[in-house]
Amino acid sequence: MSTSNSNKSSSKTIDVRGLYCPEPVFRTKIEMERLAIGEMIKIVADDPESEEDISRWVRRSGHELLSINKDQKDLEFIIKKAK
């Protein structure tokens, strides 16, 4: 999935660049717990495994992955809290 939509704005951004599995998923989970239902968060990661790891975690946890954007070596995820 690689979409770009300027109408999507996140409530919060966390930068997990320089961290490797399982830290990006762990920190994403902690921040998602702090959000209200319907709020969005942007995750910026540079671990190549993050694309699969975070996508899988979002599916398992029932949240909504709105977009994944690749900018050189960085990955940006926009996730909407669903429950």
N, C-alpha and C positions, 0 to 999 in steps of 0.2 A: 504494500500500500504506500503510495507516495502522492499525497495530495497537499495542496496549498490553498488556504482560504483565509483571506485577511479579516474576515468577520469573526473568526475564532480567536477569542482572547482568553488567556488563562488568568486565573485568580492569583496564581503564585508560580514562580519559576524556581526549580532547584537545579543546581549544577553539580553533576556527579562525574565530571571529566577527571580522569586520572585514577578513578576507582574501578575495580574489576569484580567480576562475579564472586560473591553474591551481593556486594555492597549496593550497586545501582538499584536492584530490585528491593532490597531491604529498606533503603532510604525512601524509595517511591512509596512503599507500603506505609511507612510511618507518616509521611506527608499526606497521603490520601486519607488516613484516619482522622486527620485534623480538618478536612474540608467538609462542608455541608453538601448534601445531595444536590446535584446539578452544577456544582462548581467545577472548574477545570484547572488543571495544573500542567505546566510545561516542564519536561525533564530534558536536560541537555547532557548527553553522554558521549564518550569517545571509545568505549569498549565495544569492539565489533560484535561481541556476543550479546550485547544489550538489546539489539533489535529482536532477536528471538526470545531472550529471557524476559524482557519487559512485556512484549506482545503476548507471550504465553501466560504470564502472571495476570495481565489485564483480563484475558479470556476466562481464566480460572476464577478470578475474584468477582466477575460479573460487572465490571466497569466497562466504559466504552472508549476504545482507542479511536480518537477522531482523526489523527494524522500522524504520519512519520515523515519527517523531512530530513534528507541527507545534505549536509553542507560540508563539502570536503571530507574530513575525517569525523566530523561531529554528527550526531544523530539528535534530532529534536522530536520528542513525542508530545502530543497534546492528548490528555486523558480526562474524561468527564466522569465524575463520581456518580455512580448509579444507585448505590445502596449504602 
